[in-house]
Structures are given as C-alpha cells and as structure tokens.
C-alpha cells in the first residue's frame, strides 16, 4: 500500500531544524511521563528568551516552559542548538525520577536531512533526545546539556552513550557509536537499519519525504519520533537506489508519501508499486 498525503506549506525554511527537532522531541516525551512541566516560576526565575547555543548556560537560562498555556508550550531560543539543548533537558530534567537518558543523538546542525531522519531515534527503544554540533565543534549549550544529561549507555545501541549521526563532533570521553552514509539517501538507510537492529524487527511502515524542500519534509519528524517509523528520502521524480533498498528491507511495508505532487510526483508512487503492501 502506498498512501500519499498533501502537506500545507506553512513551515518557515529559515529555521527548519529548530522546528522539526523541538516538535519531535517534545512529542516523543509527551506521552511517556518522564517529566512534569509547570509554569510556576517566580519573577526572578523566568527564562531568558533568545539565548543562543554559544552561551555557556543557554539551556538553563532558557528553561522550560518559556511560555505556556493550556495546550501550548514554547521554547524560545535564538537558534536550533539552544532549542534542542533546552528541550532535551526538559524531557530529562535534573531531579526527576528518570533524570538520565540511556543515549543521546548528536547531529550536525547544518544537515537538516540527517536531523530529520535521526528523529526516529527519539522513539522507543532508543528514546535518545537530539542535540546539535556545529561541524566538528560542540557548542556550549550542547556540551552543558551532555554533562547534565549524563547518558547512561543504551543496551539497544550496544552500550553507546552518544549516537553520532553523519559527520559530527566527538563528545569527549563518552562512549559513541557512529551511523554513517555516503549521501543523504544512504545515511537515512543506515539510520533505518540501526533502529531496526535496536528494535529487533523492522517497522511495518515507512515515511517517504522530499530531500529537496525541508518545509514539506519537516512534519515527518513528529510522526517518526512518536511511532518509530523510519524517514526515507526521494527526489521529485526518481526514487534513489538506497531508498528502494531500505524499503525492500521492510518486506512490503505500508509506504506513506508525505507532500504534494510539486515535490514528489506521481512518477515516484508508480516506482513504489510492488514494494509495499
């Protein structure tokens, strides 16, 4: 089965990473009971809005929530690095019953495709919140978040404390495992295979999104982070070989194509015929 969804073009391409990762992590945590969030802050303890990831205490200064209503909670950092660090520490706050995650996911902030595909690692069994590097450098907010989170080591990830996705920084003395790929499509396939190995079985659903427009691809992050269904990429008219190989590894899964024909044409859905149930 191939199901195509139209998605509204309402995402701002100026900050796609901040949107997709913050949404993914927050939704993954929402139903897990890991942390209880309140808005009971004194005037002296209110978070500072617009803090950048280069600030030493970015995540702590941002706090969580920055703003809250009955159905909306906002983290308002000045960049994706600070947003991710703040959300990760909100999901695993100091002093909570479950303070430390087993592992965290580390992705280069400049690679939105890797960050999007890696959002599946927020789901069970890895439950690994996402943090960002800047190339080979760990921003201050990320370093401080790693120190606070102090991941314990994930049995599902071979004991790794940090899962490095693509080309990214080395997180000091923490035990790492690397997920690599020669290109976007091969990396998404590697992430899918890694998560399948961690779960012990392949998902019976896969998400197919455009590799060319983050505004249409970003909504898949929240889906993957809660369901554990992998995100794979395609060109507008041609499904790359790595994506086809990844789908075949799922043995005729349900394939969900997210996006209008302007970014994923009917030629793609025709190429998928016979690959899904």
Beta strands, then each sheet from edge to edge (+ up, - down):
strand 1: 2-5
strand 2: 67-68
strand 3: 73-74
strand 4: 104-108
strand 5: 129-133
strand 6: 162-165
strand 7: 176-179
strand 8: 205-210
strand 9: 230-234
strand 10: 254-258
sheet 1: 1+ 10+ 8+ 9+
sheet 2: 2+ 3-
sheet 3: 5+ 4+ 6+ 7+
end
